[in-house]
Amino acid sequence: MSLEAIPKNLHRHVDKLKSQGIYITDEEAEEVYMYCLRKMEVAEVEVPEEYINLLYPDELKNYILRRGINACTILRQMEDAICV
């Protein structure tokens, strides 16, 4: 899988994250894009072509944040299991 499913004008957001040293796979970026499409469908957004430009970068940031929080939680759980 690659960024082919994501419109070219949105690639810059993924490239920006990667240039900042934030690791995100093309599959993850596409998963976030598909999530955005579904979110707009459920919300019945009137102009999805414009709204995706606002939604996608925010959802990418949210995804990275959630992934970091989940990783910290897993590490804490492992630490607790080892220390017991």
Helices and strands as residue ranges (DSSP letters): G 3-5, G 8-10, H 11-19, H 26-43, H 48-83
